[in-house]
């Protein structure tokens, strides 16, 4: 035996192993791909052999090739073979390969469930360990559901090595199968106090991960973590805990105070910089300490210091602002990571006061920056900084426009479109700036040759797009329209990208229209004709454009202008009509506007207009983001507009916060500023700068002048204010003395240069007010937002592996006595909690006693799991009647049911014959005063709920008042009650029933996983002097759980082919009605839809609320009908067929 | 959470690739290339953190890396991990490799990628840190290779011998990746207890 093994391995030793493969690849550098494909062929041969060692070796080599970028998913099945080897050596290889290449889409992964379960319970801890490790990488929702219980058991394994792995894997399980969180949580919590530090650390790790996403659910663990923090010596654990507290503190402010002491202790005692950093990061009050970090020569600490600063910035912006110098210094750092961090900080630090200064510094950096990436980053930051919060900090838009114009001088930037977007945005939304913007844009157009000098690589020419549009749209502000028009008509323009040319062409006409109007008004016919001539001469160059859009627009416009020329020759005034082409103003639309348009009634946005195209086409093209789907960076336009009131409120809140913050250095009157108050300053001559001069010089930085102007303006403003204040002071001297002297210049004092009219964004009429639409519904962590403090319910227990069919084999008869036994319990309970009693003839008597009538209740409980056709509910009904009891039966139609009948039939595509009226409403209970009928429908929105509709019909002559339903929940079915009411409270029927009327109530019942359960209901009806009680039971038929679902024949065929359906059939004799009626009956009563019908044979389909497919083949013979059914749940099918037999036999 | 652990050499050749989210092979390769280019242009005396923008799906992710002689060890982590902690963890991982391979060098990683994976599995699983204590990691890794040896027993002996013969002619590459140097970079580097 041993000899044979040795012989086998000698054969094997000349196979390539991993080392040989690596060596081979290194020796074939020139034709690596060819060599590897050769090796893959060899591997394929090896995988075909029976020897598991050979297979394992092959899989090991595949793992290496996977690292080099080769897809090895084709070998998934072989990997599973190797995983199930008995030897650890091979098993490990298999699991490693699986962890590298398995994912949710791997279809063979479901074959691994039992193997993994076996390995998890292996006596060898390393088998278990290796299975856990593998599972952590490829766990799918199915695996998570099936193995959750096994892994949970491993959390209490004797070996800490397994415990800590199991604890960590649980997090992955939670992500894939959120239902497991609540049942597993108590044990996870237990592990926080595990004697082994490794297990403890793992538990902390998992809870921190969980709490990071939904901190509020973990507040109750704070004391436990507090204890851990003071006792643990493991730095890794401490870091995690401190991070966790960082997330919890905002939710529970008292926690902050408690934390200060242990944290300070840690800060002083620890030698580990990493721990210190996390402490400081959490305390975030130690700005001064951070300064030390930033000033440190170590680059890593500098980086982290800046990172922490940005966190403080969010809560205490002022304390960070005082370090502006330091942060600006960091912009000069040679390390790009640090520069970018500093930039980020600047974004949050700007105020009205310092914006210009900061941007000026940044502009200097832009000039100095070498390397386009960083420069582009600077550029976007400048724009971000300026445009943040709806241009909140910009006081002078002339300055901003000139900054934008200056930025256009950047060569090779990719962000031309950003600048363009800003120009457009500002010009459209700030009315007052339009004149200035237009003049600047005209200048840009004039110097287009500078900007577009190198069109191919230059993204900056995008700004010409904005420039052309602004000049065209707001041409009324243009002073020298002629000149601009000529600039736009230059031959050079045709070298610009197509979409820009298109805008040029369109806006030329706008310009032309306004020039025409101007000339006509001043009576210069000659000039008007000249301009027309110019257009006709120059436009053909665009007509020849290769760009379709340009060509089309240009030829269209050329024809229009030729026509105008004709009219002009006839001396017909045309300007008014031409300008009418562009009448009306374009306003910005709010980003949410589209979403807020209410969906018109009857429009189903999810319905297909045309048949969906086959899957294969579209999927590949979607740009995939890596690791996260949520890449929607909110663009700055989306920032919500803050109205003045809100601003004021925030300011107030901030001041309050600062006042309460001992670390905040309050502003005090600075002596310098008081010095400036002296009247002498007023006599400093104000230098007048002629705006128009620098603007004409292309490419010269002008924003500086605006800075100066702005400073002067502010200075003046302040002087004026101070003057006023002085006057006031004089008037109120003594009274408000102190108040005035406290005045310091705050940013709120700076009034904008001119009236800035930011046009509000347009919203659609009757937009729905809601701000809840920012959340991403696909967030995987949302599912884990689960209340962990609530006690566990039975239904939440983790699924345990069991033999499902064993129970089902019991016949319903043998089940019955059992069920009766069960029924006694609820009965007793009911007695206890009964609140209404029968009490005839006496008014207002509310004495409570247990009534004999209880005995009448027929409690029939059936275990739904074994026989879902007999869901029964029991209802008791009490009635009280005040007056005489005349019995007049009033026959009312059930409108409701009739409507439904026709609807269902339409679903079933049966249209040739009139059908007899059908009602799915069945009698529930009846006495001389009231008749109740009911129907049960699956709930489309929730797969574990059904809706029970009960129709009440008053047959008496008097009012029925204050009816009440008492429902007793069974094991598997319960009624969903309004929040706050207990199981034993009755549900009042929300109406009174006049004599002879009908009305209806809907109850929603939740069924547990296996398709239902029993519950008993009780309807009480009391009115005035008479109590009546009526018992009834609800029969939950299988059909109640089916939802009429249309199905196409191809999908139907696929379903049948899939082979995982159980089959069963029945035959009913003596059927006389037509096949048409028969189908209609099945459709209606059993919620099926017809898939296909051929002669006297039809296939039908339905789906249960829990997703079981049910397929039927109905054949009609001479006098009989046979029904063959296939369903993924055999119990459901057999019960359904029984019911169907019943229905059909009544035909 | 750690979303990826990449080890590549100064030429961008991958030596260990471990993604904790499933990505197609070509995407993985692209990420490796881009990460390499990002890291390569940084000289040794600037910080070890790098914001990778959209490369890993958002601003929450960061690259934390260390450069040892011919190898770059890059961890991509989200904001729940402590930056300095991960930096220490890389050090722990490398020192563990050093112990297990006895003076680890790039060649060990090249020819024993599977073993490196097994060691890594004792440090990080499923993107979460399992163990930070070096002795514990080494002990578990060695226990498992011992188990493997006993399983191999007699039958594995010949192939081991052949493998040893084959390994004689390995091309010469500096044997040491100078772990000693790196201690200078983080002052007060703490060892996890």
Interface residues (C-beta under 8 A of the other chain):
Chain A: X2 X5 X6 X8 X9 X10 X12 X13 X14 X17 X18 X19 X20 X22 X23 X26 X60 X63 X64 X66 X67 X68 X69 X70 X71 X87 X88 X89 X92 X93 X96 X100 X102 X103 X104 X124 X126 X130 X132 X133 X136 X137 X138 X161 X164 X165 X168 X169 X171 X172 X198 X201 X202 X205 X206 X208 X209 X212 X233 X234 X235 X236 X239 X240 X243 X270 X271 X272 X273 X274 X275 X277 X278 X298 X299 X300 X302 X303 X304 X307 X334 X335 X336 X337 X338 X340 X624 X625 X626 X627 X628 X630 X631
Chain B: X1 X3 X14 X16 X17 X18 X20 X21 X22 X23 X24 X25 X26 X27 X28 X29 X31 X42 X45 X46 X47 X48 X49 X50 X51 X54 X55 X56 X57 X58 X60 X61 X80 X82 X83 X84 X85 X87 X88 X110 X111 X112 X113 X114 X117 X118 X121 X125 X126 X127 X128 X129 X130 X131 X132 X133 X136 X140 X143 X144 X147 X148 X151 X152 X154 X155 X156 X158 X159 X162 X163 X166 X167 X170 X171 X185 X186 X187 X188 X189 X190 X192 X193
